[in-house]
Amino acid sequence: MADEPKRVRDLMVKDVITTSPNTTARNAWRLMEKNRIRHLPVVIDNQLVGMLSQRELYLYLTTFAIYDSGPEKKKDPKEVVSVRIETIMSRDPYTISPAHTLEDAAQRMAHHRLSALPVVDEDKRLVGIITTQDILSNLSEEFHPSTLEE
């Protein structure tokens, strides 16, 4: 009998750090830095409404917000960091269910060039997150279980 393939539920992080659409860019950045994360699911009553990556936030803070159609329209930095992330986040992000295989997750990430997938149940409630790092760590452990413990 062949081994059952690993599922997203086996590797996903279940204790997900989230935020709301009303969070400011400054506070979202601080939350990511404090928790050393690069992806921040945006929820309302545990329903996934968006996803904010550290890269998106960085690009907003350093490029798009500072120069709005050229240097002559430079914005006030206080205004830039006070914007609510609902204007920056990706709406309706790609997701995956806990029952999908890791192969499904890896293929979806590769196809859409993603480094994280929010894991949602049938009602679009956030139940976890899985990242490329989670998948790579698992793969590395399967190939070389002893080297990770050294």
N, C-alpha and C positions, 0 to 999 in steps of 0.2 A: 504494500500500500504506500503510495507516494505521500510525502509530507504535504500538509495543507499549506498553501501560500500564506505568507504573512499579510495581515490586513492593516489598513490605516489605523484602526482602533488599537492595534498592538503597539504602535510607535508614537501616536499623536500625543502632544502635550495637552493634558486635560485642564490644567489650572491656567487658563489663558488670561493674560493681561489685556484688558479692553479699555475702550474709551467711548465717549458719546460724541455725536456730531457737533455739539456746542463747545467742545474743548478748544482752547486757543492753540495756535501753532506753537507758541512758546511752551505751553504746558505739555503738549504732545511730545515735543522734542525732549523735554525734561524727563517725561515718563519713559521714553525709549532709552535714554542715556542711563537713568537710574537702574533700570531693569535689564540693561544690556541686550535689548531686542531690536530687531530691524523691521518688524511687521506688527502693525497695531490694528486689530479688527475693531470696527466701529459698530456699536450696537445700540439699539433702543429696546429696552425690556428683553434683553438677551436675544433679540432678533437681529441677525446680521444685516446691516444696511450699507456697509462699505468697508474698504480696507485702505490703510495708509501705510506706505512704506517709508523707511527712513530716506531713501533716495528721492522719492517724490517730495517729501518735506524739505529736504536739503535744496533741491532744485528750486522749489518755490521761494524759500527764504533767501537764496543767494542770487537767483537770476530773474525769474519772472516777476517777482514782486518789487524788486529794487528798480528794475528798468522796465517800465510799462510803455513800450513803443519808443524807447530811446532814452538816453541819459537826461534829456531836458525834462522828462516827466518822472524824475526820481521820487519815490514815495518815502514818507517818514518811517524810519525803522520801527517806531512804536506802533504804527498802524499795521505794518507788515507782520509783526509777531503776535498781534492781537486778533488777526483774522481767525474765524472759526474753521476747523478742519473740514467741515461739510463742504466747503468750497474747493478743497484741495484733494480730498480722498477719491479713490476710485469707487464709483457706484456699481452695484451689482457685480461684485467680483466673482471670478471663477471659484467654485467650491468643489468639495468632494464629500462623500458620505463615509462614515466609519467602516462600512462593510466592504468598500472597494479594496482591491489588493494594492500592495506597495507598487507593483508594476503599473497599475492604472494611474496611481498618483504621479509616479515618475514620468510616465508618458504625457500626462496632462500638463505637468510643469514644463517639460521639454518643448512640447508643441506650442504652448502659449508664452514661453520664455518667462516663467514665474519661478520665484525662489521660496514661495510659501503658498499653502492652500488652507483657507479656513475649512474646518470640518463641521458640517451642519447635518441636523436630522431632517426628517421629512417636512417639518414645520418651519424650516429655515432658522431654527435655534442653533446658536453656536455651541458646539460640544467639544471643540478642540482645534488645534492647528498642527499642521505637519509642514516641515521645511525640507529643503534639499539637504541641509546638514543632518537632519534626522535620518534620512534615507541613506546618505553616504556613510554615516557612522554605522548603521546597521549592516550595510554591504561590506564595509571594512572588517567588521567584527565577524561576519560569516566567512570571509576569506582568511583572516588571521586572528583567531580568537585570543591567542596567547600574547600577541604583541601589544594589545590594548591594556593588558594588566601589568606590563613591565614598567 
